[in-house]
Each structure stands twice: as C-alpha cells, then as structure tokens.
C-alpha cells in the first residue's frame, strides 16, 4: 500500500494523521488503564503480589543471566585482524587532524575527561603513555615489547609537540582512564513492565508504518521496512514533455529564428537549453535511487515524523530497525559490523545497487562502516549528529557512559537531558552495545574519507559530539558540506520541523543522479568550454597559416608578382578575418543558449549568410555575406542610410568585438557563463601568437580583432594598393566609424 497524492487530510504520511493517532494512543491508554484498575481494585493486593513476584523472577532469571553473559570480556580485546601497523596508521591520522585544526587544542580540556575528570596536575607522562597505548593499540604497557618498546615514548613526545605542553615525568598510581572495553558493564536493572511498554510502542510503530505504506520484512536478526522498492520508475528520456530538438546541440540557433514563437515556448526552450537546468531541476530517473534510513538509540518510534519528510521526497525508502538499542529485550547483541553486513544483505535482497544513506547518532556508525567496506553502494551520505566523527575526543564515552546526571533545578533542560542519557545508557543491552566489540578505530569516520556527495548536520549543544571541532576538521578536509545548528542539542532536530525540512532538502540534493551539486553545475560548463576552445583553436590555427602564406616574407609570395586586382585568396582571407569575431560570439553564446543578448550580438556580428536566418529577417546584411561591393563590404553611403534597427545591430556588433578583445561586457553578456572568460583569455594569447607570425603588423591585427563592418573604398583604389595597406586603411576608417557611433 503506497502513498496517494491528494488523498485528503487523513492520508497516511500527513502530519495531522500522525498527530491524530498519537492523541488517540495518549487518550486511550490512560482510559484503558483506568478501566482495568477499576476492575482489578477488589483484588489489588493479589495483583501487587503477583507483580512483585514476576519482577523478581525477571530479575533473577533474565537480567542477572543476561548481564553475566554480556559482561564477559574477550581474551583478545582487539578488532579482528588488528596489527601494530594499523595502530601506527591511526596515530598518524589522529596527529594530522590535531595539527590541521585552526585553534590549538587545550590539553586540560582534552585529557581530564579521558582520565575521568581527574585533576590535570595528577596526569603524568607515563599515565598519558598508558592511555595512548590502550587507545591506539588496544594493549597494556607490558605488551609493548621488542620493536614496540619505544612506541609509548614516541607517542607522548608527538602529543606534547602537537598540544604545546610538557607533561611532568613519572606515574600516578591509581589514576584510571576510560577503558570501557576492559571494565564491567555500567548497567542497572530495568523492570519488566518498562520493556512491556516499549514492546507495545513497537507494535504501535509497526501499525503506523503500515499506514504509511511500508511493508514489514525480516532478514536474519534485522527487521526492515520498504516503501515503493522494486517499482519501475519512468525514464526522463521517454517521459520528457520537451521536444528532442531543443535538447540537441544547435550552434546555429538564434532567438530570431522564429519571431512568432510564444513566450511559453521561448521559456521552455531557454530552460531546456540551459546547462544548469539539467543540473538543478529534478530528473525523473533519479526516483530509482532509494533512501536508506538508519535510526539511533531509542528506537524507530522517535523518527516516525522524520520519515514523513523522507517519504515526501518521492523515492523508495528502506528503514532498518535494530531493537538492541531500542530499550527492547534482546538475547544477542550484534556488533556494528554484523549490523552493517545485515544491511548489505537487505540491499542485495531488494536488488538495490546504490542508495542515499541518512543516519542519525548510532546509525552513523553503520554508515561509516558502509563507507569503509562498501563505498560503491553509497550514492549520497547525510549524517545527523554524527558520533562517528572525532571519536578520539572524549565526549561520546564520557558523557554517555561515565558522567553522572547533573542535578540542577535551575537548569531543568540540562538536567532532563542528562537524566535521559543516563537512563538510556544504563540499559543492559545498550551498555553492552557500547562496551563490547566496540572499537573506535574501526567505527571512526575520518574527515578525508567522507564521500564528496555528503552532508554533515551538527548540533551546537551536542553532548556526545564536539560540534565545533568536528566542523573545523571537516572544513579543513574540504570533503563535505557542514550545517551547524547552534541552538540544538543531540537529537533535538526531531522536535524542530524547520530543521527536519532542511535535512529533507539536503537529502533531495544528494539524490541527484550526477552526485555533488558542484560537479553537476560544473560539468556542462566545462564540456562546452572545452568544445568552444577546441573550435576556436582550430580557427586560429587556420587563420595563422593563411596569414603566413599572405605575408610578403613568405617564399611563395616572393616568387609571385603582385596582381593589380585582389585575388580570391585575399577576399577569402578578408572574409575570414571579418567572420572570426562573429564565430567567437557564436561559440560563447552556446554556453547560455537561452541568452537573447548574446544571440543578438552573434547575429549582428555576422554569423554567416547560411546560418543567420534571423539577421536576414531583421533586414540587415552581415559582413560574412555578399554586400554591395561584391566582396563583403559596403559603401559609406549605404552605411549612412541604415535604419535605426540597423544601427542597433551595429552597436551590438561593436559590443561583440569588445568581448572578443577581452573587455568586460555588462548587459549583453549578463547571462553567459564565467567559464567564457577563460576562453577569451586563451583566445587573446593565441592572437598574440598570430600577431607574431604576421610580422608584427599592427594594422592587420587591429582589423582581425575588431567587429566586422563596412569601410569606404572604391574598387579602383583596392586594385592599386597592396593588400596590407588596404587592410590598414580599412581599420583606421572602422575605428573612426565606431567613435562616431559611440
């Protein structure tokens, strides 16, 4: 059962529908409990005795046995396949992160939480070495023998250099640090009625997920929900409403080609031809990319409203549920790697090759492992309150597992947050999750390992993740987009609709087919820039060869006698020199094919008689076509008799010539790409080479880079003067003409 558009206010996925169910549960639960209490009131003492006996049996036969089973410490408490070389590599990456931070890390703020808030003066050099050996090598000082004997001292020396501090020599006996892998579980008893309550919430959650249209499935230890998976989504090429001719490359297209076109058709053509349109507008083929949602501690019930925003994206959705961190009874605690492999099996079972991952808190650990082990399966990555970033900082372990609640009635919000964290972390299942088979070197996501198509959402008041330090590290790596919400605490985005809407908008951007928005925006511009550069380079090379042949110093020219009339080669050269700026404008206009000003300048500059159909409709001649002189030029009398529309076209042509010379174009090229400036600069350099090969004739080059126009010359004077003198005279006359028009 899927979502249906326009199904009314009570449709699944509507926030009002969600709130209505919550109100129904909130009102119906107490009413039902009250009715049950009235029925059981006559036998209240019997019920109380049975409840106490049930809780005692649950404590003796479940909690104690479960605690003893989960509390076992492995003999070799190291990641699978861990070697000292991996410890060296993690240490080097840690030092690189510390050294790249713009602000120096204060040693007291960093080390005291690691040593359980011990006084900074009590932390000695050997205590620091003991803590570093545990953190990076999962070993004791007695295990660092042979080649590893000098490693602890080297670690302390490098840490002192990075923190700009000198630890006092010696060792403080009894000073303990946070070694959660070697310590007993920090778990407290939770009553059976509490677990029954969360099981009821899980049943309600499953009912709500069914109303959203999800299908409940089970694969191994994991329960997951799918929405619209396996459906065939229409392809953009077959469902596009725009004609194919609009999307094809047509360098001869001008806005004057169809003067009777409607405004709607013109807007559609401009949007389709703009290279940014294909990068920004949603593509129908993108709908095949599913969203993989990985929740955090507390269970999936807390994320139901967030799933509404994810459903509205219109993509298939896969939601994975793991009950060992949801305050539910679990006989087995899977490691993060086991959950990750279960997620991969789910993707294989649903025939999903690539997916956009959205992970919050504990879910970011699975996202980190997927990024490390199965990076080819990741299309995009959005991490919210990512505790997997900067795990070498003490905030996660200290504030979640070691810190006691701060009882301060003046700061109720801080006290409530601490009580919630303490209540969740002391559950035997959650405590075993974070204290057994929990190796930070495997789970930590280094900033440089983030995929380019990723987004990090941080909370400024997060107790489990140092948001400011993580933001600086990710910014220094330059691999991902970072969004910092300074007023939120860990998980508070679930209570803020604006933040959830922003997260959904970021996920929508990550779901694009081409990946990163920067890459999508740059690709069409770069491709067209290279295409225009190749074409212009070919034209300039052809022009250079022709100028060399026409030069008096060329051997071929020295053997020939000067002809009294201009040869066909000379007319062809003049036409080439005249048309080159127009061709350049035509190339630049192809960057923004919806830019009318650029197309108008291209048509006015003389695209050619065969391709400038709009120019012929406008009623004026281009320099590339046959004029009144028979060789591409006009007389001064014809020029003075131009109409006002012809003068505007000549002004646009003048602006086109200025653009080819590398000058700034304001209004005429406002819609062009910035990449065109690079092409213009390269063209200017090529012109310098052409100028050198032409023997340094300034008049010829001025003629080559100016806008095509008509010049005053009679036929007899053209036949008597050499070609170079003719061009020089025409350039001078053209300069005067431009000054008069300005």
C-alpha positions in Angstrom: 0.0 0.0 0.0 1.7 3.2 -1.1 1.1 6.9 -0.6 -1.5 8.5 -2.8 -1.3 12.1 -3.8 -4.2 14.3 -2.9 -5.9 11.7 -0.6 -7.1 14.3 1.9 -6.1 15.4 5.4 -6.4 11.9 6.8 -4.0 10.3 4.3 -1.0 8.3 5.6 2.1 10.4 5.8 0.1 13.5 6.7 1.3 15.2 9.9 -2.3 15.6 11.1 -2.9 11.9 10.6 0.2 11.2 12.6 -0.8 13.6 15.4 -4.4 12.1 15.5 -3.0 8.6 16.1 -0.7 9.9 18.9 -3.7 11.7 20.5 -5.7 8.5 20.2 -3.0 6.5 21.9 -2.4 9.2 24.6 -6.0 9.4 25.5 -7.0 5.8 25.0 -4.1 4.4 27.0 -4.9 6.1 30.3 -8.6 5.5 29.9 -8.0 1.8 29.3 -5.6 1.6 32.2 -8.2 3.3 34.4 -10.9 0.8 33.5 -8.5 -2.1 34.1 -7.6 -0.6 37.5 -11.3 -0.3 38.5 -11.8 -3.9 37.6 -8.8 -5.1 39.5 -9.3 -2.8 42.5 -11.1 -5.5 44.6 -8.1 -7.8 44.1 -5.4 -5.2 44.2 -3.3 -6.9 46.9 -3.2 -10.1 44.9 -2.3 -8.3 41.7 0.5 -6.4 43.6 1.9 -9.6 45.0 1.9 -11.2 41.6 3.6 -8.2 40.0 6.4 -8.2 42.6 6.9 -12.0 42.1 7.0 -11.5 38.4 9.6 -8.7 38.6 11.8 -10.8 41.0 11.7 -13.8 38.6 12.5 -11.4 35.7 15.5 -10.0 37.6 16.8 -13.4 38.8 16.3 -15.5 35.6 16.7 -12.9 32.9 18.6 -9.8 34.0 21.3 -11.5 36.0 22.0 -14.1 33.4 21.9 -11.6 30.6 24.3 -9.3 32.5 26.7 -12.1 33.1 26.6 -13.1 29.5 27.1 -9.6 28.1 29.7 -8.7 30.7 32.3 -11.3 29.5 35.5 -9.6 28.3 37.1 -11.3 25.4 40.6 -12.7 25.9 42.0 -10.7 22.9 40.1 -7.5 23.1 41.2 -6.2 19.7 39.5 -5.7 16.3 39.6 -8.7 14.0 42.9 -8.7 12.1 44.3 -5.8 14.0 48.1 -5.2 13.7 50.5 -2.7 15.1 50.9 -1.2 11.6 47.2 -0.3 11.7 47.8 1.4 15.1 50.6 3.4 13.6 48.4 4.5 10.7 45.6 5.6 13.0 48.0 7.6 15.2 49.3 9.4 12.1 45.8 10.3 11.0 45.0 11.5 14.5 48.0 13.7 14.6 47.1 15.1 11.2 43.6 16.0 12.5 45.1 17.7 15.6 47.6 19.7 13.6 45.1 20.8 10.9 42.8 22.4 13.5 43.0 26.2 13.2 42.9 26.6 17.0 45.2 24.8 19.4 43.5 22.0 21.5 43.7 22.8 25.2 45.4 19.9 26.9 43.4 20.2 30.1 40.0 20.1 28.3 41.1 17.1 26.3 42.9 14.9 28.8 40.9 15.5 32.0 37.7 13.8 30.6 39.8 10.9 29.4 41.1 10.4 33.0 37.5 10.6 34.4 37.8 14.3 35.4 41.0 13.8 37.4 43.0 16.9 38.3 45.2 18.0 35.5 48.2 18.2 37.9 47.9 14.4 38.6 48.3 13.4 35.0 51.9 12.4 34.5 53.9 11.3 31.4 53.6 7.6 32.0 49.8 7.9 32.6 49.4 9.6 29.2 51.5 6.8 27.6 49.4 4.2 29.2 46.2 5.8 27.9 47.6 6.2 24.3 48.7 2.6 24.2 45.2 1.4 25.1 43.5 3.8 22.7 45.6 3.1 19.6 47.0 -0.4 20.1 44.4 -2.0 22.5 47.3 -3.2 24.6 48.8 -2.7 28.0 52.3 -1.2 28.7 53.6 -4.7 29.5 52.6 -5.8 25.9 54.7 -3.1 24.2 58.0 -5.1 23.9 60.5 -5.8 21.3 60.1 -3.4 18.3 57.2 -1.7 20.1 59.1 -0.9 23.3 59.9 2.7 22.2 56.5 3.5 20.8 54.9 4.8 24.0 57.6 7.4 24.5 57.3 8.5 20.9 53.6 8.9 21.2 53.9 11.1 24.2 56.6 13.2 22.5 54.5 13.8 19.4 51.4 14.6 21.5 53.4 17.2 23.6 54.6 18.8 20.4 51.0 19.0 19.0 49.4 20.3 22.2 52.4 22.6 23.0 52.7 21.2 26.5 55.3 19.3 28.6 54.0 16.5 30.9 55.7 16.0 34.2 57.7 12.8 34.4 56.6 9.9 36.5 53.4 7.9 37.1 50.4 8.5 39.4 49.3 5.1 40.8 45.5 4.5 40.8 44.8 7.1 38.2 42.4 5.4 35.9 41.2 6.4 32.4 38.2 5.4 30.3 39.0 1.9 29.3 35.4 0.7 28.7 36.5 -2.4 26.8 38.2 -3.7 29.9 35.7 -2.6 32.5 32.5 -4.2 33.8 29.3 -3.1 32.2 27.7 0.0 33.6 24.1 -1.3 33.6 21.2 -1.1 36.0 18.1 -3.1 36.3 15.1 -2.1 34.3 11.6 -3.5 35.3 9.7 -5.9 33.1 6.8 -3.5 32.8 9.1 -1.0 31.2 10.1 -3.5 28.5 6.5 -4.4 28.0 5.7 -0.8 27.5 8.3 -0.4 24.8 7.1 -3.6 23.1 3.6 -2.0 23.0 5.2 1.1 21.4 6.9 -1.2 18.9 3.5 -2.7 17.9 2.0 0.8 17.5 5.0 1.8 15.5 4.6 -1.2 13.2 0.9 -0.2 12.7 1.8 3.4 11.9 4.5 2.2 9.4 1.8 0.1 7.7 -0.4 3.1 7.4 2.4 5.0 5.7 2.6 2.2 3.1 5.6 0.3 4.3 6.0 -3.4 4.1 7.4 -5.1 7.1 10.1 -7.7 6.4 12.6 -9.8 8.4 16.0 -10.9 7.3 18.3 -12.5 9.8 18.4 -10.5 13.1 17.2 -7.3 11.4 13.6 -6.1 10.8 13.3 -3.6 8.0 10.6 -1.7 6.2 10.4 -1.0 2.5 8.3 1.6 0.6 8.0 1.5 -3.2 11.0 -0.7 -3.6 11.1 -2.7 -6.9 8.9 -0.4 -8.8 9.7 0.7 -12.3 10.1 4.5 -12.5 9.7 6.3 -15.8 12.8 7.3 -17.6 13.3 11.0 -18.2 14.1 10.5 -21.9 10.8 8.9 -22.5 8.6 11.0 -20.2 10.0 14.4 -21.1 7.5 16.8 -22.5 10.0 18.9 -24.3 10.9 18.2 -28.0 14.1 16.4 -28.7 15.3 19.1 -31.0 15.6 21.5 -28.1 18.0 19.3 -26.2 20.2 18.7 -29.2 23.3 20.9 -29.9 22.4 23.5 -32.4 25.1 26.2 -32.7 23.2 28.0 -35.5 20.1 28.6 -33.4 19.3 32.2 -32.7 16.4 33.9 -30.9 15.4 35.5 -34.3 14.8 32.1 -35.9 11.1 32.1 -35.1 9.8 35.6 -34.3 6.2 34.2 -33.9 7.2 31.9 -31.1 5.1 32.3 -27.9 6.6 33.3 -24.6 5.9 29.9 -23.1 7.7 28.1 -25.9 10.7 30.5 -25.6 10.9 30.0 -21.8 10.7 26.2 -22.3 13.5 26.3 -24.9 15.7 28.5 -22.7 15.2 26.3 -19.7 15.9 23.1 -21.7 18.9 24.6 -23.4 20.5 26.0 -20.3 23.1 23.6 -19.0 22.3 24.5 -15.4 18.7 23.2 -15.9 19.8 19.6 -16.2 21.8 20.0 -13.0 19.3 21.8 -10.8 15.9 20.5 -12.0 14.9 17.1 -10.7 15.3 14.2 -13.1 12.7 11.5 -13.4 15.3 8.8 -13.5 16.5 9.9 -10.0 13.4 8.4 -8.5 15.0 5.0 -8.8 17.6 5.9 -6.1 16.3 4.7 -2.7 16.8 6.3 0.7 18.3 4.1 3.4 17.3 5.4 6.9 19.4 4.3 9.9 18.0 5.4 13.3 19.7 6.0 16.5 19.4 5.0 20.2 15.8 5.0 21.4 14.1 3.1 18.6 12.4 3.9 15.4 9.3 5.2 17.1 11.1 8.6 17.7 11.7 9.0 13.9 8.2 8.5 12.6 7.6 12.2 11.8 11.0 12.5 10.2 10.1 9.6 8.0 7.1 11.7 6.7 9.6 14.2 5.3 11.6 11.4 3.7 8.5 9.9 2.1 7.6 13.2 0.6 10.8 13.1 -1.4 9.1 10.6 -3.7 11.9 8.0 -3.6 11.9 4.4 -2.5 12.6 4.1 1.2 14.3 1.4 3.2 14.2 1.7 7.0 16.3 -0.7 9.1 15.3 -1.4 12.7 17.7 -2.9 15.3 16.0 -3.5 18.6 19.0 -3.9 20.8 19.3 -0.1 21.1 15.6 0.5 21.3 15.1 -0.5 25.0 13.7 -3.9 24.0 14.5 -7.4 25.1 17.3 -8.9 23.0 19.1 -12.2 23.7 22.0 -11.3 21.4 23.9 -8.0 20.9 25.2 -7.8 17.3 28.3 -5.7 16.7 28.3 -2.7 14.3 30.0 -4.8 11.6 27.3 -7.5 11.9 24.5 -4.9 11.6 26.4 -3.5 8.6 26.6 -6.8 6.9 22.9 -7.3 7.6 22.2 -4.0 5.9 24.2 -5.1 2.8 22.2 -8.3 2.7 19.0 -6.3 2.8 20.2 -4.2 -0.1 21.1 -7.3 -2.1 17.8 -8.9 -1.3 15.9 -5.8 -2.5 18.2 -5.6 -5.6 19.5 -2.2 -4.7 22.9 -1.3 -6.1 23.3 2.2 -4.7 21.5 4.2 -2.1 21.4 7.5 -0.3 22.1 6.9 3.4 20.5 9.0 6.1 21.9 8.1 9.5 21.4 9.7 12.9 23.6 9.1 16.1 24.1 5.4 16.4 23.0 4.9 12.8 26.1 6.9 11.7 28.3 4.0 12.8 26.7 1.7 10.2 27.0 4.5 7.7 30.7 4.8 8.5 31.3 1.1 8.0 29.4 1.1 4.8 31.6 3.9 3.6 34.7 2.0 4.5 33.7 -1.5 3.4 31.1 -1.0 0.6 31.7 2.5 -0.7 30.5 1.6 -4.1 27.0 1.1 -2.7 26.8 4.8 -1.4 25.1 7.3 -3.7 24.9 10.0 -1.1 25.5 10.3 2.6 23.7 12.5 5.2 24.8 12.2 8.8 22.9 13.9 11.5 24.6 14.3 14.9 27.4 12.0 13.7 29.0 10.4 16.8 31.3 8.5 14.3 33.2 11.7 13.6 36.0 12.6 16.0 35.7 9.5 18.2 39.2 10.2 19.6 37.6 13.0 21.5 36.3 12.1 25.0 32.7 13.4 24.6 30.9 10.3 23.5 32.3 7.9 26.1 32.5 10.4 28.9 29.1 12.0 28.6 27.2 8.8 27.6 28.8 6.1 29.7 30.7 7.7 32.6 29.2 11.0 33.5 26.6 11.2 36.2 23.5 13.3 35.7 23.9 16.9 36.7 21.1 17.7 39.2 20.4 21.4 38.8 16.9 22.6 39.3 17.8 26.0 37.9 18.7 24.4 34.6 15.9 22.0 34.0 16.7 21.4 30.4 20.3 20.3 31.2 19.1 18.1 34.0 16.4 16.5 31.8 18.9 15.8 29.0 21.4 14.2 31.5 18.7 12.0 33.0 17.6 10.8 29.6 21.1 10.0 28.6 21.8 8.3 31.9 18.5 6.2 31.7 19.3 5.0 28.2 23.0 4.3 28.7 22.3 2.2 31.8 20.2 -0.3 30.0 22.0 -3.6 29.9 21.5 -4.1 26.1 22.7 -0.5 25.2 25.6 -0.7 27.7 26.8 -3.9 26.1 26.5 -2.4 22.7 28.9 0.4 23.5 31.3 -1.6 25.8 31.8 -4.9 24.0 33.1 -5.3 20.4 33.0 -1.5 20.1 36.4 -0.5 18.5 36.6 3.2 17.7 39.4 2.7 15.2 37.0 0.7 13.0 34.0 2.9 13.6 35.6 6.4 13.4 35.0 8.2 10.1 38.0 10.4 9.3 37.1 13.7 7.6 39.2 12.9 4.5 37.3 9.6 4.0 33.9 11.3 3.6 32.5 10.9 0.1 32.1 14.1 -2.0 28.4 13.7 -2.2 27.8 14.0 1.6 26.3 16.4 4.1 27.0 16.7 7.9 24.3 18.2 10.2 25.6 19.1 13.6 24.0 20.4 16.8 25.8 23.2 18.7 24.9 21.9 22.1 25.6 18.2 21.4 26.9 16.5 24.5 28.1 13.4 22.5 29.9 15.1 19.7 32.1 18.2 19.9 30.3 20.1 17.1 32.8 23.0 16.7 35.8 20.7 16.5 34.1 18.4 14.0 33.1 21.3 11.9 36.6 22.6 11.8 38.1 19.2 10.9 35.6 18.6 8.1 36.1 22.1 6.8 39.9 21.6 6.8 39.5 18.4 4.9 37.1 20.1 2.4 35.3 16.9 1.5 31.7 17.6 2.7 29.1 20.2 3.4 28.6 21.0 7.1 25.5 22.5 8.6 25.7 23.7 12.2 22.5 24.3 14.3 24.0 26.2 17.3 20.7 26.2 19.3 20.1 22.4 19.2 21.2 19.5 21.3 21.7 15.9 20.4 18.6 14.6 18.8 16.7 17.9 19.1 16.2 18.1 15.3 13.3 15.6 15.9 11.5 18.4 17.7 12.2 21.1 15.2 10.1 21.0 12.0 12.3 23.6 10.3 15.4 21.6 10.8 13.7 18.4 9.6 12.6 20.2 6.5 16.2 21.5 5.9 17.5 18.0 6.3 15.0 16.7 3.8 16.0 19.4 1.3 19.7 18.4 1.7 18.8 14.8 1.1 16.9 15.8 -2.0 20.1 17.4 -3.4 22.1 14.3 -2.6 19.6 12.2 -4.5 20.6 13.8 -7.8 21.9 11.4 -10.4 25.2 13.2 -11.0 26.1 13.3 -7.4 27.6 16.5 -6.0 25.9 19.8 -6.9 29.2 21.4 -7.6 30.1 18.6 -10.0 26.7 18.8 -11.6 26.9 22.5 -12.1 30.5 22.4 -13.4 30.2 19.5 -15.8 28.1 21.2 -18.6 30.1 24.4 -18.4 33.4 22.6 -18.6 32.3 20.5 -21.5 31.1 23.4 -23.5 34.2 25.4 -22.6 36.4 22.7 -23.9 34.3 22.4 -27.1 34.4 26.1 -27.8 38.2 26.2 -27.0 38.9 23.4 -29.5 36.8 25.1 -32.2 38.4 28.5 -31.7 41.9 26.9 -31.6 41.3 25.2 -34.9 40.1 28.5 -36.4 43.1 30.4 -35.1 45.5 27.8 -36.4 43.8 28.0 -39.8 44.0 31.8 -39.7 47.7 31.7 -38.7 48.5 29.5 -41.7 46.7 31.8 -44.1 48.4 34.9 -42.7 51.8 33.3 -43.1 51.0 32.5 -46.7 49.9 36.0 -47.4 52.9 37.6 -45.7 55.4 39.3 -48.1 58.3 37.4 -46.5 56.8 34.0 -47.3 58.8 32.3 -50.1 55.7 31.5 -52.0 54.7 35.2 -52.0 58.2 36.3 -53.1 58.0 34.2 -56.2 54.7 35.6 -57.3 54.2 39.0 -58.9 51.7 41.3 -57.2 48.4 41.2 -59.0 46.6 44.5 -59.8 43.3 43.1 -58.6 42.5 41.3 -55.3 42.8 37.6 -55.7 40.2 35.2 -54.5 42.6 34.1 -51.7 42.8 37.7 -50.5 39.0 38.0 -50.4 38.8 34.7 -48.6 41.3 36.0 -46.0 39.4 39.2 -45.5 36.2 37.3 -45.1 37.9 35.0 -42.5 39.3 37.9 -40.6 35.9 39.6 -40.6 33.9 36.5 -39.6 36.2 35.4 -36.7 34.7 37.6 -34.0 31.2 36.6 -35.1 32.2 32.9 -34.8 33.7 33.6 -31.4 30.5 35.2 -30.2 28.6 32.2 -31.6 30.8 29.9 -29.5 30.3 32.0 -26.4 26.6 32.2 -27.0 26.4 28.4 -26.9 27.3 28.5 -23.2 24.0 30.1 -22.3 21.7 29.2 -25.2 18.8 31.0 -23.6 20.8 34.3 -23.5 19.0 36.5 -26.0 21.5 39.3 -25.7 24.4 37.0 -26.7 22.5 35.6 -29.6 21.6 39.1 -30.8 25.2 40.1 -30.7 26.2 37.0 -32.5 23.6 37.6 -35.3 24.6 41.3 -35.5 28.3 40.4 -35.7 27.8 38.3 -38.7 27.3 34.6 -38.1 27.1 34.0 -41.9 24.5 34.1 -44.6 23.7 30.4 -44.3 23.2 30.4 -40.5 21.9 33.9 -39.7 18.3 33.5 -40.8 17.2 35.8 -38.0 19.5 38.5 -39.2 18.1 38.3 -42.7 14.6 38.6 -41.2 15.7 41.7 -39.3 16.5 43.4 -42.7 20.3 44.0 -42.5 23.3 42.4 -44.1 26.1 40.7 -42.2 29.8 41.1 -43.0 30.1 37.4 -43.8 27.6 37.7 -46.7 27.9 39.4 -50.0 27.4 43.1 -49.7 27.0 45.9 -52.2 30.7 45.9 -53.0 30.7 42.3 -54.0 33.4 41.3 -51.6 31.8 41.6 -48.2 31.9 45.4 -47.8 29.6 48.3 -48.2 30.0 51.9 -49.1 29.8 54.9 -46.7 26.6 56.0 -48.4 24.9 52.7 -47.8 26.0 52.7 -44.2 24.7 56.2 -43.6 21.3 55.2 -44.9 20.8 52.4 -42.4 17.7 52.4 -40.4 17.5 52.6 -36.6 17.3 48.8 -36.3 20.5 48.5 -38.4 22.3 51.0 -36.1 21.3 48.9 -33.1 22.6 45.8 -34.7 25.9 47.6 -35.5 26.1 48.7 -31.8 25.5 45.1 -30.7 28.3 44.0 -33.1 30.6 46.6 -31.6 29.9 45.1 -28.2 30.7 41.7 -29.6 34.1 42.9 -30.8 34.9 44.3 -27.4 34.1 41.0 -25.9 36.5 39.2 -28.2 39.2 41.6 -27.2 38.7 40.5 -23.6 36.8 43.6 -22.3 34.0 43.5 -19.8 30.6 43.1 -21.2 27.8 44.1 -18.8 24.3 43.9 -20.2 25.0 41.9 -23.4 26.6 39.0 -21.7 24.9 39.0 -18.3 23.6 35.5 -18.9 26.9 34.0 -20.0 29.0 31.5 -18.1 32.0 32.7 -16.1 34.0 30.0 -17.9 33.8 32.1 -21.1 36.4 34.5 -19.6 38.9 31.7 -19.6 38.2 31.0 -23.2 38.6 34.7 -24.1 41.9 34.9 -22.2 43.2 31.9 -24.1 42.0 33.4 -27.4 43.9 36.6 -26.6 47.0 34.6 -26.1 46.5 32.8 -29.4 46.0 36.2 -31.1 49.4 37.3 -29.8 50.9 34.2 -31.5 49.1 35.1 -34.7 50.4 38.6 -34.4 54.0 37.4 -34.1 53.6 35.2 -37.2 52.1 38.0 -39.1 55.3 40.0 -38.9 54.2 42.5 -36.3 51.7 44.3 -38.5 49.6 46.2 -36.0 47.0 47.4 -38.6 46.3 43.8 -39.7 45.8 42.7 -36.1 43.5 45.5 -35.3 41.5 44.5 -38.3 41.4 40.9 -37.2 40.1 41.6 -33.7 37.6 44.4 -34.4 34.0 43.9 -35.2 33.1 43.2 -38.9 31.8 46.4 -40.5 31.8 48.1 -43.9 34.6 50.5 -44.9 34.8 53.2 -47.6 36.9 52.1 -50.5 36.4 52.2 -54.2 37.2 49.3 -56.5 40.0 51.0 -58.4 41.8 52.0 -55.1 41.5 48.4 -53.9 43.1 47.1 -57.1 46.0 49.6 -57.0 47.1 49.3 -53.3 48.7 46.2 -51.8 46.5 44.1 -49.6 48.2 45.0 -46.3 47.8 48.8 -47.0 44.1 48.2 -47.8 43.5 46.4 -44.5 45.4 49.1 -42.5 43.3 51.9 -44.2 40.1 50.0 -43.5 41.0 49.5 -39.9 41.5 53.3 -39.5 38.2 54.1 -41.1 36.5 51.4 -39.0 37.9 53.0 -35.8 36.5 56.4 -36.8 33.1 54.8 -37.5 33.0 53.2 -34.1 33.9 56.5 -32.4 31.1 58.3 -34.3 28.5 55.7 -33.2 29.6 55.8 -29.6 
